[in-house]
Amino acid sequence: MPSKNAQPASPTKNAATGPKLPVKTFRLGRIKAAVWENEADQKKFFNVTFARTYMDEARNFHDTDSYGRDDLPLVAKLADQAHTFIFERLAELKAEQSE
């Protein structure tokens, strides 16, 4: 199955802090999930991106957002881990606000 070449998204840059990084990255084999924390209207929210790492003929590593049949159980497990992490992080944020 040919791989879809996907350029990684350009990290959001802030002049004061540099490139924005995920707050948590989960990995199972060649599949990874990155959890991103964002803020709008003084409320925090989270997004998750998934990627599969592969090596091209020149032996360079790349990420793609295309998954094969055997990758899907790993994507599902990573989605569950990210979901749990986000709920735990939201509970921490709520506890910090009530102090």
N, C-alpha and C positions, 0 to 999 in steps of 0.2 A: 504494500500500500504506500503510495508516494506521500511524503510529508508535506504539509502546508507550511511554507515559510512565513513566519509572522515576526515582524520586528517587535522587540519589546517596547512597551509604552515608555515614552520619555518621562523620567521622574519629574514631579512637580518641584520647581525650585523656589526657594524663598531666599532673598538676599542675605538675611540674617542667619538662617539655619542650614543652608545648602540643600542638597537633594532630599526629598521626602522618602523615607524608608518605611516598609511595612512594620507594624508593631509586633507581628508574630509570623513566622513562616513554618509550615508543616511540610514534611517530605516523606513519601513512601516510594522507594525506588527512584524511578525517573519522573515521577509526578510530584508537583508541589502546589501548595495553596498558600497564598500570601494574604494576611488580614491587614487591611488599611483602616486607620482611624481618621475620621474627618470631622469637621465642625461647621455647622451652619446655624445662624440665628441663635448662637450660644448653646446649641445642643450638639452633643457628640453622636456620631453614627458610624457604622462600620460597613465596609465592603470587602468582598473576597474575590481574588483572581486566582485562576488555576492555570498551570502550564505544564507541558511535557517537554523534558529536555531530550535532545537528540544530537548525534554527531554527524556532520556532513562528510563527504568524501575527502575533504582536505583535513579532516580530523579536528574541526572547529566545532565547539558546542553552540547550540542555538535552542531557543524556546519556541514552542508552537502552542496554539490553543485547539489543536486537532487531536482527537483521542481514538485509539482503536478499541475493539471489543474488549480485549483483556485489560485495558487501562481503566475501564468504567468502574469496576469494583473499588479500585484505589481512589478514584475521584470521589466516589460516594463516601468512603471512609474518611477522606480528608475533609469533605464537606461537613460531616458529623463532628470531627474534631474542631473545625473552625467555628461551627455553630455553638458548641459547648464553651469554647474560649470566649466568644463574644458575650454570651450570657453571663459568664463569670466576671468578665471585665465590666459589663454594665452594672452588675451587683456591687463591684468594688467602687465604681464611680458614684453610685447612689449612696453607699455607706459614707464615702468621703464628703458628700454634700450635706448629709444629715449630722455631721460632727460639729 
